[in-house]
């Protein structure tokens, strides 16, 4: 029935072997398996396979076309990079979680029908949460549970949408969802939760910074990008997404100004960057969709570099806050330089990968005549460079000397960063390689004089603004509340308030009843109790008296 | 590692780097004014140096608005959620 190997199946089986291996053997396997996945993925023949009929539904487990291949190939690459980065970790749970999580994400992207997609969608949640819990501290434990609850809710919404959609259309096939379909908005919301579209985004910035150092690479790469894939496939041209995408791009930027935890800052920039992709999906033109897909591809690589760089700093110094870091560029120069490759890529500097993909989305807005979208996305671009390219590295590696004297990160971490950073530059210099695998032919030249001049001016003068306001942009030892405030603060407080009211009412009702009952019991006791009037024993003396009286009476009667 | 030494040397000569950056930036603006704009989809695309202006303004706006939001609305103590 299945004539090609499903990469997810291979990853699941491979992950099952990991617990049986120890030491060097496990390490070798952790590299061999993802390498094999890359080989399998790049040799997948275009077309569909794995069709089967289950309970009258036509499932299609493996659909390989240009769009799914974009995501499948970059997922495979990042699985290898992530595994290499985690090579020093001696935690079998994490390794198994990472591999099965990657397998689930591949399953979503390759699923040709909504049922298969849903199964892998849920698997992704239950495999990825371990990458948060494996940090093994109370904070990550709690964050993991919140992550689980939000995604469980999202899964239910998605499932409800799928059921409505299937009942309405009679087909489980996953193609562009008809806006008139009953399940349209529920499925959209389900996808938007995973794409971290505000206000449904807080699970991401809450949980990712609390995940393990190495798990964060997988988390940052997979969940949101599978959601982008499903949006491209299911909701191209949905106008609402243009607005939401632009809001996302700016939302992430604002919170990144306020962030102090370096991985939280990066997490907010995931939201910002996914905003470009979501806006591209909303515009729905060929260039916009190509832009979204290519930006997802480059984003996974440069975001991995950034998270790996930040992770290496946390791993070597034990510090994660801008206010506690500073002046370590001398001690971790390779990490610094590799991080900067990611920083310049996300900022869309010419010759780095973000430039050839992000500008495509912005260009699509221009061709579509959307002035506001164009202006606001350009504003967000400035914000991206401001935080990821300037603020974070400045206050981590330069700035005030924190007194930290860390060693350079381990070789496997540097190698993993190096591979991803190389790909960032390679795509930036040779964008044709990326454009060739896009879902539709790309008719876009990123390196026109106009684009390069505009982008360089925008970025360099953003830099000027940064140094101009340097005193005001540093991290502050504070946290900023986000929409998770609703369920981390308001809901518990509300629940506590309700509990207090219920407690009081219960006490009053019970107290009232008790008073009645006590009165009843005491009055009964008064009359019928051991000391009660009616229960009192009569003295034998009076009995004798009465007997004597009665005898006397009967004697009298006798003589009468 | 000599890489750290090299970076240290560059940091020590930050003043030179800064002037270099100023020259590059000025050059970009001049080039943008001199080279006729390739695009005219929006009115501002044909204004020379608009990118520089927009970049600087964006940066200042983002910092000012975000920090204002932080102080007025969003900032809390680090142990806010702990109790």
Interface residues (C-beta under 8 A of the other chain):
Chain A: X253 X254 X255 X257 X258 X329 X330 X331 X333 X334 X336 X337 X366 X367 X369 X371 X374 X378 X379 X382 X383 X386 X398 X408 X448 X449 X450 X453 X454 X455 X456 X457 X458 X459 X460 X461 X462 X463 X464 X465 X466 X468 X469 X472 X473 X476 X477 X478 X479 X480 X481 X482 X488 X489
Chain B: X1 X3 X4 X6 X7 X8 X11 X21 X24 X25 X28 X29 X31 X32 X35 X37 X38 X39 X41 X42 X45 X49 X50 X51 X52 X53 X54 X55 X56 X58 X59 X60 X61 X62 X63 X65 X66 X67 X69 X70 X74 X75 X76 X77 X78 X80 X81
